[in-house]
Amino acid sequence: MRAGAIYVCQQCGAEHLRWMGRCRDCGAWSALVEQRVEAHGRGAAARWPPLAPAAPMCISDVVVAATARQPTGIGEFDRVLGGGLVAGALVLIGGEPGIGKSTLVLQAARSFTEAQGRALYVSGEESPGQIRMRAQRIGAVDARLVVLAETNIEHILAAVEQVSPGLVIVDSVQTLHDPALESAPGSVSQVRDCAALLMRAGKQSSRPILLVGHVTKEGAIAGPRVLEHMVDAVLYLEGERHHDYRLLRAVKNRFGPTHELGVFHMREEGMVEVANPSAAFLDERRAEAPGSAVIASMEGSRPLLVEVQALASPAPPFGAPRRSSTGVDPRRLALVLAVLEKRARLAVSTQDVFANIAGGVRVEEPAADLGLAVALASSLKDRPVCPETVFFGEVGLSGEIRSVNRSEERMREAARLGFRRCVAPAGGVSRAFDELEVVAVADVGEAFAAGLTAGSS
């Protein structure tokens, strides 16, 4: 390639021969940044020796080997990964600054050393002294845990070969710098090139690598979207800053499920696994308060009971009524409000409506519709929800309550936590439960009659 310059989009990584105000690929404005290209080539591909070409073969002749997993020692972390780390896997962990990503991966490194051997923790943001202070606080000081404060990718790869660890952690990928590129650390080219070098090093040595990445204000991992396509798994650490609970979700996993949820409690000693998330999220619930209902949702293979809160208050006579939701899908909230207005004859168009899932949890599945509708009706009618009652079911546009999957697991979890009644779709109740009274409802009117206490509307 001749020496010159190209313009790289900082949103999608697309390359352009000249500067333009808008990227042709993703449509982002003012996102093109100039990058110099040297005549001898650039990036990771120019320094790696070419591999021998692969020979085509019949799919019937392909031998499938069992995928061995290496547990990290943190049960909730392993749950989200699908049972542990796969040899050679490149895992990207994203989250907002200060959410606890560095603490979680440092704990994972410490637990990994106890069972698997040596681990290398590379930090481009903190000094070894700062890492040692955090390790002392969370009890992660171990001679088998090697730390390196470095941002040069060539030095990092040399250290990996020298230490030969069983696990490599890089915190964070936005700080890495490849001297073969002239762009600044954190740019699209740097992030993509450094991730490619780490991926190839991990695949060749069958060594799992954890990459930590920051999240932008839009909620996406900083850097090019192509980075999420390069790695084997993408995990997000979520949570409200004003709550102590942290949720670890998988949005991509080539070696396991993408619907599992790990729950942690952020404490002074680090991330503590929550063995019974349902009980933790319902610990401060006031059962007699109007506008509060308990829903049974599914997060992966685990049923999770959470409290949905709703508040309807008369809107000012001027302007449009407010619609605010935290932890609830705004589109599902709008759908439920429309059904309540049209089918249940509840005057919600003149009300400011606020909906919240207590504890900082985000529930997006349609099974939460029924509990949300009952909580809204409870607030509008100022009538508490029947005590010891749990709800689940999808609300249709005609007001019908549709069945959802894995009803029996939701009911068993409700019975285990001491609930006595369950209001569920009529079509989703397959059998009776001795320890739980199941009330089958066909529409929102029946659900309100079964779910709300007696009183004036």
C-alpha positions, 0 to 999 in steps of 0.5 A, spaced: 500 500 500 502 506 498 503 511 503 498 516 504 492 517 509 485 514 510 479 517 514 476 512 519 469 512 522 469 512 529 462 509 530 463 503 525 470 503 523 469 504 515 474 507 511 474 512 506 479 515 501 477 522 503 474 526 508 466 527 508 461 530 513 457 523 514 459 516 514 457 512 508 456 506 511 453 508 518 450 515 517 454 518 523 456 525 522 463 528 523 465 521 525 471 521 520 478 521 523 484 522 519 489 516 519 496 515 516 498 509 512 505 507 511 508 504 505 510 497 508 503 496 510 499 497 517 496 493 523 496 486 525 496 483 519 503 486 516 507 483 522 504 476 523 507 471 518 501 468 514 498 461 516 498 455 511 491 455 507 486 450 510 484 444 506 476 444 504 473 437 507 466 434 508 462 436 514 461 429 515 468 428 516 469 433 521 471 431 528 467 435 534 471 435 540 468 436 547 469 443 549 473 443 555 471 449 560 475 452 565 471 455 571 473 462 574 471 460 581 465 465 581 458 461 580 454 467 577 460 469 572 460 462 570 453 461 569 453 467 564 459 464 561 455 458 560 459 454 565 466 457 565 471 460 560 473 456 553 480 455 551 482 460 547 476 464 548 476 472 547 471 475 552 469 482 552 466 485 558 463 492 558 459 497 563 459 504 565 465 507 568 465 505 576 460 500 575 465 494 578 468 491 572 475 492 574 473 489 581 469 483 578 475 481 573 480 482 579 476 477 583 475 472 577 483 472 576 484 471 584 479 465 583 482 462 577 489 462 580 486 458 586 484 452 581 487 453 574 494 456 576 497 463 574 493 469 571 496 475 568 492 482 569 494 488 564 492 495 566 492 501 562 489 505 567 492 504 574 499 503 577 501 496 580 500 500 587 493 502 585 491 494 583 495 492 589 490 496 594 484 494 590 486 487 591 488 487 598 481 490 599 477 484 596 482 479 598 485 478 591 492 478 593 496 472 590 503 470 588 500 467 582 496 473 580 501 477 576 500 484 574 503 489 568 501 496 567 502 497 560 499 500 554 503 498 548 500 491 545 507 489 543 510 489 550 503 486 553 504 480 548 511 479 550 509 479 557 504 474 555 509 469 552 514 470 558 509 469 564 505 464 560 499 465 564 492 460 564 488 467 563 489 474 561 485 480 563 486 486 559 483 493 563 481 496 558 481 495 551 481 503 549 487 504 553 491 499 548 496 502 543 499 499 537 506 503 535 505 501 528 499 505 527 499 513 528 492 514 531 491 515 538 489 510 543 481 508 543 480 510 536 477 505 531 483 503 528 487 502 535 482 498 538 480 493 532 488 492 531 489 491 538 483 486 539 485 482 533 493 481 535 490 479 542 485 474 539 490 471 534 495 470 540 489 467 544 487 462 539 494 460 537 496 458 545 489 456 547 489 461 552 482 465 554 483 472 554 478 477 558 477 484 555 474 490 559 471 495 555 467 502 557 460 504 555 458 510 551 453 515 554 448 511 548 449 504 552 454 501 547 461 499 548 466 504 546 470 503 540 467 500 533 461 495 533 466 490 529 469 489 536 463 485 538 463 481 532 470 479 533 470 477 540 467 470 542 462 473 548 460 480 550 458 481 557 454 487 560 455 489 567 449 493 569 446 496 575 444 503 578 449 507 581 444 508 587 443 501 588 448 496 590 446 490 586 449 489 579 447 484 573 451 481 569 448 479 562 450 476 556 448 479 549 453 474 545 456 467 547 459 463 541 460 457 547 453 458 551 447 461 552 445 469 551 439 469 556 443 468 563 443 473 568 448 473 574 446 477 580 452 480 584 451 485 591 457 490 590 460 491 597 466 494 600 469 487 600 468 486 592 462 483 588 458 478 592 454 473 589 447 473 590 444 466 591 437 468 592 436 474 587 428 474 588 428 474 596 433 480 595 429 484 590 423 483 594 426 484 601 423 492 602 417 491 599 411 494 602 405 489 600 399 494 602 401 499 598 397 501 592 401 501 585 405 495 587 405 488 584 410 482 584 411 479 577 415 472 576 419 473 570 425 468 567 432 470 566 435 465 562 434 458 566 432 462 573 425 464 575 426 471 578 421 475 582 421 482 582 417 488 584 413 492 579 411 499 582 406 504 578 404 511 580 398 514 576 397 522 578 393 527 575 397 531 569 397 538 569 392 541 564 397 544 559 402 539 555 402 532 554 402 527 560 408 524 562 410 517 561 417 515 565 419 508 566 425 505 569 427 497 568 420 497 564 420 497 556 417 504 554 414 500 548 410 495 553 408 501 558 405 504 552 401 498 550 399 496 557 396 504 557 393 503 551 389 497 553 387 500 559 384 506 556 381 502 551 379 495 553 378 497 561 375 504 561 381 507 565 382 514 564 390 514 563 390 519 558 389 524 563 394 521 568 402 522 569 404 515 569 411 512 572 413 505 572 419 502 576 422 495 577 425 496 584 432 494 585 435 496 579 433 490 575 431 491 567 425 486 565 423 486 558 419 480 557 412 480 555 410 476 561 411 482 565 405 486 562 400 483 567 403 485 573 404 492 570 397 492 568 395 490 575 400 495 578 397 501 574 390 499 576 392 499 583 394 506 583 389 509 579 383 505 583 387 506 590 386 499 591 392 495 594 394 488 590 391 482 594 397 480 599 401 474 597 399 474 590 404 474 584 402 475 576 405 473 570 402 473 563 402 477 556 397 483 555 394 483 548 391 489 544 384 486 545 385 486 552 386 478 553 391 475 557 396 470 553 400 464 555 407 465 556 413 459 557 415 456 563 409 457 567 411 451 572 418 454 574 415 461 575 409 458 580 414 453 583 419 459 585 413 463 587 411 458 592 418 457 594 418 464 597 412 463 600 406 466 596 399 463 596 396 465 590 398 466 582 394 470 577 396 467 570 393 466 563 388 461 563 391 458 557 398 457 560 396 453 567 397 446 565 396 443 572 394 445 579 399 446 585 398 444 592 402 449 595 399 455 590 392 457 589 392 458 581 387 463 579 386 463 571 384 469 568 382 470 560 382 478 560 385 484 564 378 485 567 378 478 570 385 480 572 383 486 576 378 482 579 382 477 582 388 481 583 386 487 587 383 488 594 375 490 595 374 497 595 371 503 592 374 504 585 
